[in-house]
Structure formats: C-alpha cells, structure tokens
C-alpha cells in the first residue's frame, strides 16, 4: 500500500464514521457536476489549461476519497 493510498483510506474511514447514511447519500451539486463534466470534455478534446487540469485532478482525488468513504459507510451499516 502506498503512502497516498493509506492517507486516502484513513481520511475516507474518518468521513464514513461521521454519519454513514449521509455519506452514502452525498452527491455533488448540479453546478459542480456540470463543471466537472465540462472539464472532462475539454480534456478529451485536449483543450485543458494548466489550471483546469489541476482543478480536474483535485476533483478526481476528492471523488476517490468520497467513493472509499461510501464503500466503508455501506459496510458499517451492514454490520
């Protein structure tokens, strides 16, 4: 396990324990989802500026952490 993976695991576990039901139901706002969709389109067309690439990378990191937190929250509720 890489250091980065361990940090994601630790943070996602912390988030999941806060309120598992809310974590499972979390969804980004419509405006945030539209922004991410636009960034993915620009990436596909190879038209991302450096700042936009950084923004998209940050979203992907957050998305990974939230995904891990949701998985842990589901597991907590099943126990």
BALOBA-1460 file (C-alpha; in Angstrom, 3 decimals):
// residues 79
<rec num="1" residu="x" x="0.000" y="0.000" z="0.000"/>
<rec num="2" residu="x" x="1.417" y="3.393" z="-0.952"/>
<rec num="3" residu="x" x="1.556" y="6.308" z="1.443"/>
<rec num="4" residu="x" x="-1.056" y="8.075" z="-0.682"/>
<rec num="5" residu="x" x="-3.416" y="5.091" z="-0.523"/>
<rec num="6" residu="x" x="-3.014" y="4.909" z="3.244"/>
<rec num="7" residu="x" x="-3.877" y="8.606" z="3.563"/>
<rec num="8" residu="x" x="-6.963" y="8.158" z="1.376"/>
<rec num="9" residu="x" x="-8.032" y="5.140" z="3.411"/>
<rec num="10" residu="x" x="-7.591" y="6.934" z="6.709"/>
<rec num="11" residu="x" x="-9.485" y="10.025" z="5.553"/>
<rec num="12" residu="x" x="-12.307" y="8.053" z="3.932"/>
<rec num="13" residu="x" x="-12.709" y="5.962" z="7.081"/>
<rec num="14" residu="x" x="-12.937" y="9.136" z="9.162"/>
<rec num="15" residu="x" x="-15.587" y="10.595" z="6.847"/>
<rec num="16" residu="x" x="-17.628" y="7.380" z="6.762"/>
<rec num="17" residu="x" x="-17.799" y="7.228" z="10.554"/>
<rec num="18" residu="x" x="-19.261" y="10.738" z="10.830"/>
<rec num="19" residu="x" x="-22.698" y="9.821" z="9.528"/>
<rec num="20" residu="x" x="-22.761" y="6.757" z="7.266"/>
<rec num="21" residu="x" x="-26.239" y="7.409" z="5.854"/>
<rec num="22" residu="x" x="-25.380" y="10.983" z="4.860"/>
<rec num="23" residu="x" x="-22.099" y="9.861" z="3.334"/>
<rec num="24" residu="x" x="-23.874" y="7.243" z="1.220"/>
<rec num="25" residu="x" x="-26.419" y="9.806" z="0.002"/>
<rec num="26" residu="x" x="-23.868" y="12.532" z="-0.770"/>
<rec num="27" residu="x" x="-23.899" y="13.857" z="-4.320"/>
<rec num="28" residu="x" x="-22.128" y="16.880" z="-5.748"/>
<rec num="29" residu="x" x="-24.245" y="19.905" z="-6.558"/>
<rec num="30" residu="x" x="-25.552" y="20.257" z="-10.095"/>
<rec num="31" residu="x" x="-23.219" y="23.181" z="-10.774"/>
<rec num="32" residu="x" x="-20.174" y="21.248" z="-9.555"/>
<rec num="33" residu="x" x="-21.130" y="18.204" z="-11.630"/>
<rec num="34" residu="x" x="-21.619" y="20.388" z="-14.704"/>
<rec num="35" residu="x" x="-18.185" y="21.943" z="-14.174"/>
<rec num="36" residu="x" x="-16.529" y="18.539" z="-13.905"/>
<rec num="37" residu="x" x="-18.373" y="17.310" z="-16.995"/>
<rec num="38" residu="x" x="-17.132" y="20.370" z="-18.909"/>
<rec num="39" residu="x" x="-13.564" y="19.719" z="-17.754"/>
<rec num="40" residu="x" x="-13.767" y="16.096" z="-18.908"/>
<rec num="41" residu="x" x="-14.987" y="17.236" z="-22.333"/>
<rec num="42" residu="x" x="-12.141" y="19.740" z="-22.597"/>
<rec num="43" residu="x" x="-9.668" y="17.047" z="-21.517"/>
<rec num="44" residu="x" x="-10.968" y="14.680" z="-24.176"/>
<rec num="45" residu="x" x="-10.518" y="17.429" z="-26.760"/>
<rec num="46" residu="x" x="-7.038" y="18.177" z="-25.346"/>
<rec num="47" residu="x" x="-8.011" y="21.777" z="-24.612"/>
<rec num="48" residu="x" x="-7.418" y="21.965" z="-20.847"/>
<rec num="49" residu="x" x="-5.419" y="24.852" z="-19.450"/>
<rec num="50" residu="x" x="-2.938" y="24.056" z="-16.685"/>
<rec num="51" residu="x" x="-5.269" y="25.486" z="-14.016"/>
<rec num="52" residu="x" x="-8.144" y="23.389" z="-15.331"/>
<rec num="53" residu="x" x="-6.013" y="20.258" z="-15.337"/>
<rec num="54" residu="x" x="-5.174" y="20.911" z="-11.687"/>
<rec num="55" residu="x" x="-8.852" y="21.504" z="-10.908"/>
<rec num="56" residu="x" x="-9.825" y="18.215" z="-12.562"/>
<rec num="57" residu="x" x="-7.080" y="16.318" z="-10.721"/>
<rec num="58" residu="x" x="-8.335" y="17.721" z="-7.412"/>
<rec num="59" residu="x" x="-11.857" y="16.607" z="-8.251"/>
<rec num="60" residu="x" x="-10.620" y="13.098" z="-9.043"/>
<rec num="61" residu="x" x="-8.827" y="12.881" z="-5.695"/>
<rec num="62" residu="x" x="-11.909" y="14.054" z="-3.821"/>
<rec num="63" residu="x" x="-14.074" y="11.659" z="-5.816"/>
<rec num="64" residu="x" x="-11.801" y="8.758" z="-4.876"/>
<rec num="65" residu="x" x="-11.943" y="9.642" z="-1.184"/>
<rec num="66" residu="x" x="-15.729" y="10.009" z="-1.234"/>
<rec num="67" residu="x" x="-16.074" y="6.712" z="-3.117"/>
<rec num="68" residu="x" x="-13.976" y="4.950" z="-0.499"/>
<rec num="69" residu="x" x="-15.967" y="6.636" z="2.288"/>
<rec num="70" residu="x" x="-19.242" y="5.487" z="0.720"/>
<rec num="71" residu="x" x="-17.975" y="1.906" z="0.494"/>
<rec num="72" residu="x" x="-16.930" y="1.983" z="4.147"/>
<rec num="73" residu="x" x="-20.225" y="3.571" z="5.191"/>
<rec num="74" residu="x" x="-22.185" y="0.810" z="3.437"/>
<rec num="75" residu="x" x="-20.064" y="-1.801" z="5.164"/>
<rec num="76" residu="x" x="-20.637" y="-0.131" z="8.556"/>
<rec num="77" residu="x" x="-24.390" y="-0.135" z="8.090"/>
<rec num="78" residu="x" x="-24.376" y="-3.816" z="7.084"/>
<rec num="79" residu="x" x="-22.557" y="-4.879" z="10.262"/>
